[in-house]
Amino acid sequence: MPYALDEIGRPLFLISSMAMHTQNLKEDTRSSLLVTQSDAPIRWERREQTLMGRFSRSPPPMRPPFARPILARHENARYWVDFRRLSF
């Protein structure tokens, strides 16, 4: 899942309300994110970290501050960042 980090290092996602993982998170907010080094030539030499926590949806007024890190890291997100079925 594409993500970006906010100013204090928390992962941010731009997520669709129609996606199955979003439906699952509505039922149970516990979640994990596997972060792995993609440029290591051999799989077992990759550095990996699993983050565990609770998923929360941002309120609509918070959209602009959350959009900046996503757009800075994922340029193509500009095409869908304003879709109504997406949230942070």
The 8 nearest C-alpha neighbors of each residue, nearest first, counted from 0:
[[1, 2, 12, 32, 14, 13, 33, 34],
 [2, 0, 12, 3, 73, 13, 69, 11],
 [1, 3, 12, 11, 10, 0, 69, 4],
 [4, 2, 11, 69, 10, 68, 72, 5],
 [5, 3, 10, 8, 9, 11, 68, 6],
 [4, 6, 8, 9, 7, 68, 10, 11],
 [5, 7, 8, 4, 9, 68, 10, 65],
 [8, 6, 5, 9, 4, 10, 11, 3],
 [9, 7, 4, 5, 6, 10, 3, 11],
 [8, 10, 4, 5, 7, 11, 6, 3],
 [11, 9, 4, 3, 2, 8, 5, 12],
 [12, 10, 3, 2, 4, 9, 87, 5],
 [13, 11, 2, 87, 14, 10, 1, 3],
 [14, 12, 87, 86, 85, 11, 15, 69],
 [13, 15, 85, 86, 12, 87, 16, 21],
 [16, 14, 85, 17, 18, 84, 86, 21],
 [15, 17, 84, 18, 21, 85, 14, 22],
 [16, 18, 15, 19, 21, 84, 22, 85],
 [19, 17, 21, 15, 20, 16, 22, 14],
 [18, 20, 22, 21, 23, 17, 16, 24],
 [19, 21, 23, 22, 18, 24, 17, 25],
 [22, 20, 24, 18, 19, 23, 16, 25],
 [21, 23, 19, 25, 20, 24, 18, 26],
 [22, 24, 20, 26, 21, 25, 19, 27],
 [25, 23, 28, 27, 21, 26, 22, 20],
 [24, 26, 22, 23, 27, 28, 21, 20],
 [25, 27, 24, 23, 28, 22, 21, 29],
 [28, 26, 24, 29, 25, 23, 30, 53],
 [27, 29, 24, 54, 53, 30, 25, 26],
 [30, 28, 53, 27, 52, 54, 31, 24],
 [29, 31, 52, 53, 51, 28, 54, 32],
 [32, 30, 51, 50, 52, 49, 33, 29],
 [31, 33, 50, 49, 34, 51, 30, 48],
 [34, 32, 49, 48, 35, 50, 31, 47],
 [35, 33, 48, 47, 49, 32, 36, 50],
 [36, 34, 47, 46, 37, 33, 48, 45],
 [35, 37, 45, 46, 38, 39, 47, 34],
 [36, 38, 39, 35, 45, 40, 46, 42],
 [37, 39, 36, 40, 45, 41, 35, 42],
 [38, 40, 45, 41, 37, 44, 36, 42],
 [41, 39, 38, 42, 44, 45, 37, 43],
 [42, 40, 44, 39, 43, 45, 38, 37],
 [41, 43, 44, 45, 40, 39, 37, 46],
 [42, 44, 45, 41, 46, 39, 40, 47],
 [45, 43, 42, 41, 39, 46, 40, 36],
 [46, 44, 39, 36, 42, 43, 47, 35],
 [45, 47, 36, 35, 44, 48, 39, 43],
 [48, 46, 35, 34, 45, 36, 49, 33],
 [47, 49, 34, 33, 50, 35, 46, 32],
 [50, 48, 33, 32, 34, 51, 31, 47],
 [49, 51, 32, 31, 33, 48, 52, 34],
 [52, 50, 31, 30, 49, 32, 53, 29],
 [53, 51, 30, 29, 31, 54, 50, 28],
 [54, 52, 29, 28, 30, 55, 51, 31],
 [53, 55, 28, 29, 30, 52, 56, 24],
 [56, 54, 53, 57, 28, 87, 24, 25],
 [55, 57, 87, 58, 54, 86, 59, 14],
 [56, 58, 87, 61, 59, 55, 86, 62],
 [57, 59, 61, 60, 56, 62, 87, 86],
 [60, 58, 61, 62, 57, 86, 87, 63],
 [61, 59, 62, 58, 63, 57, 64, 65],
 [62, 60, 59, 58, 63, 64, 57, 65],
 [61, 63, 65, 60, 59, 64, 66, 87],
 [64, 62, 66, 65, 61, 67, 60, 59],
 [65, 63, 66, 67, 62, 61, 68, 5],
 [66, 64, 62, 63, 67, 68, 61, 87],
 [65, 67, 63, 69, 64, 68, 62, 70],
 [66, 68, 70, 69, 65, 64, 71, 63],
 [69, 67, 71, 70, 3, 66, 72, 65],
 [70, 68, 3, 66, 72, 71, 67, 73],
 [71, 69, 73, 74, 67, 72, 68, 76],
 [70, 72, 68, 69, 73, 67, 74, 3],
 [71, 73, 69, 70, 68, 74, 3, 2],
 [74, 72, 70, 75, 76, 69, 71, 1],
 [73, 75, 70, 76, 77, 72, 71, 69],
 [76, 74, 77, 73, 78, 70, 79, 80],
 [77, 75, 78, 74, 79, 80, 73, 70],
 [76, 78, 75, 80, 79, 74, 70, 81],
 [79, 77, 76, 75, 80, 81, 74, 82],
 [78, 80, 82, 81, 76, 77, 75, 85],
 [81, 79, 77, 76, 82, 78, 85, 13],
 [82, 80, 79, 83, 85, 78, 77, 84],
 [83, 81, 79, 84, 85, 80, 86, 78],
 [84, 82, 85, 81, 86, 80, 15, 16],
 [85, 83, 16, 82, 15, 86, 17, 14],
 [86, 84, 15, 14, 83, 82, 16, 13],
 [85, 87, 14, 13, 15, 84, 56, 57],
 [86, 13, 12, 57, 56, 14, 11, 65]]
